[in-house]
Amino acid sequence: MTVPATTASANLTPLVDTTAFPEAVDGEVRAAHRLYEHLIGIWAPGVIEAAQDLGAFAALTVGPATAAQLAEVLDTDLRATRVLLDGLYAYDVVERSRGEDGQAVYTLPAELHGVFAPDGLFSLAGKIGHDRNVAWNAWRRLAENVRSGARTAEGAQQLNQISEEDYTSLVRGINFWAPPITRSLAGALRELGWTTGRSRTLLDVGCGTGIYSHLLLREFPELTARGLDAERIIPIAARQAGQLGVAERFQGEVVDFWSEDWGSGTDLALFVNIFHLQTPESARELLLKAVKGLTEDGVIAIADHIVDEDGGEGSVQNKFFRLFAASMLATGGGDAFTVHDYDQWLADAGLRRIGLLDTPMHRVLLARRS
Ligand SMILES: C[S@@+](CC[C@H](N)C(=O)[O-])C[C@H]1O[C@@H](n2cnc3c(N)ncnc32)[C@H](O)[C@@H]1O
């Protein structure tokens, strides 16, 4: 069986067999089928999140099980458990085979064990929890936010409003984005002369778990990093630095990046998933602040949902970024800004773009002083 975790994209589960249309069926009916397939997109998180809620993945991590065995462990209804497991099988989340007695046996592939484990480095447990607590309700508000522009009481565009509490539960749920980004970024930095023999400093602004710092520290043994974030988040980053063996070169600092100074001597100022939370005004302000502490040949790296209108409008990334912008709007403010937007803000801060890297769900923009 092809396991989705090893394929290019998870969305390989067509639910409309378009080859089965009789010829006479007209365009409108075909279009309705296509749109219906979008509308039932909600089924995927429904089934996966219910299984996570019930502890089904934790139980299947122990070993394969029949619906009856799982229902006993989870204290759930047998028929309903079978329905749920078959739903997971339809989305290629679990494998399904026949046991000796003819009953279906469900197996969670090994590469998905960590994906559902609450403490896994690249676990989606935080993302699932966040969606249950925030996203399901937020999407209901999208129409209203489109009507009002999701503005503050004073009429200004607002920053994205995820609370510290909500972010604390989500925080590890986006770690999985990091490895392709840090690998591409490290390659680009080497091309810019980041070879061994010189110690350098990284400033990770709004570092979250610090995963980007931690992976870059592993790429560059002479690098030291400072991660700035809120009081509830920094201990998470410090703990993870220890788990990844870079605690001696990572310093987490409780700093409000708006009101406090960021220090100086920065060779690489890194912003990952920070700009999409901003307004154009606050984005410009961040770059003005970053350039102040940057060394003469320092680099600014922004990994985000950056729409490249010149680089293939219909690209997979651009599609994802535009929908990410809609999800930002559903939860408050924020946006997926374009390369052109960034170029303007860079110019205002005396910076120029020197690179744009494609990664699976982000682009990484590199800049230096003009
Ligand atoms: C979307 S997360 C990105 C975290 C990390 N860079 C990543 O991509 O995994 C945004 C981070 O910015 C932090 N943050 C937001 N406003 C901040 C502020 N004013 N000062 C310091 N950190 C802030 C949040 O606590 C959160 O960890």
Ligand as a Chemical Component Dictionary entry (heavy atoms), coordinates in Angstrom:
data_LIG
# 
_chem_comp.id                   LIG 
_chem_comp.type                 NON-POLYMER 
_chem_comp.pdbx_formal_charge   0 
_chem_comp.three_letter_code    LIG 
# 
loop_
_chem_comp_atom.comp_id 
_chem_comp_atom.atom_id 
_chem_comp_atom.alt_atom_id 
_chem_comp_atom.type_symbol 
_chem_comp_atom.charge 
_chem_comp_atom.model_Cartn_x 
_chem_comp_atom.model_Cartn_y 
_chem_comp_atom.model_Cartn_z 
_chem_comp_atom.pdbx_ordinal 
LIG C1  C1  C 0  3.198 31.563 14.175 1  
LIG S1  S1  S 1  4.320 31.514 15.457 2  
LIG C2  C2  C 0  5.830 31.118 14.649 3  
LIG C3  C3  C 0  6.824 30.408 15.549 4  
LIG C4  C4  C 0  8.061 29.894 14.844 5  
LIG N1  N1  N 0  8.792 30.941 14.205 6  
LIG C5  C5  C 0  7.664 28.817 13.864 7  
LIG O1  O1  O 0  7.498 29.095 12.688 8  
LIG O2  O2  O -1 7.501 27.670 14.278 9  
LIG C6  C6  C 0  4.533 33.170 15.952 10 
LIG C7  C7  C 0  5.401 33.310 17.198 11 
LIG O3  O3  O 0  5.624 34.694 17.458 12 
LIG C8  C8  C 0  5.520 34.894 18.847 13 
LIG N2  N2  N 0  5.184 36.295 19.084 14 
LIG C9  C9  C 0  4.081 36.949 18.643 15 
LIG N3  N3  N 0  4.127 38.237 19.036 16 
LIG C10 C10 C 0  5.278 38.393 19.732 17 
LIG C11 C11 C 0  5.896 39.501 20.366 18 
LIG N4  N4  N 0  5.324 40.701 20.367 19 
LIG N5  N5  N 0  7.097 39.319 20.960 20 
LIG C12 C12 C 0  7.687 38.084 20.970 21 
LIG N6  N6  N 0  7.148 36.994 20.365 22 
LIG C13 C13 C 0  5.961 37.151 19.759 23 
LIG C14 C14 C 0  4.423 33.932 19.275 24 
LIG O4  O4  O 0  4.450 33.683 20.679 25 
LIG C15 C15 C 0  4.770 32.727 18.440 26 
LIG O5  O5  O 0  5.676 31.870 19.082 27 
# 
loop_
_chem_comp_bond.comp_id 
_chem_comp_bond.atom_id_1 
_chem_comp_bond.atom_id_2 
_chem_comp_bond.value_order 
_chem_comp_bond.pdbx_ordinal 
LIG C1  S1  SING 1  
LIG S1  C2  SING 2  
LIG S1  C6  SING 3  
LIG C2  C3  SING 4  
LIG C3  C4  SING 5  
LIG C4  N1  SING 6  
LIG C4  C5  SING 7  
LIG C5  O1  DOUB 8  
LIG C5  O2  SING 9  
LIG C6  C7  SING 10 
LIG C7  O3  SING 11 
LIG C7  C15 SING 12 
LIG O3  C8  SING 13 
LIG C8  N2  SING 14 
LIG C8  C14 SING 15 
LIG N2  C9  SING 16 
LIG N2  C13 SING 17 
LIG C9  N3  DOUB 18 
LIG N3  C10 SING 19 
LIG C10 C11 SING 20 
LIG C10 C13 DOUB 21 
LIG C11 N4  SING 22 
LIG C11 N5  DOUB 23 
LIG N5  C12 SING 24 
LIG C12 N6  DOUB 25 
LIG N6  C13 SING 26 
LIG C14 O4  SING 27 
LIG C14 C15 SING 28 
LIG C15 O5  SING 29 
# 
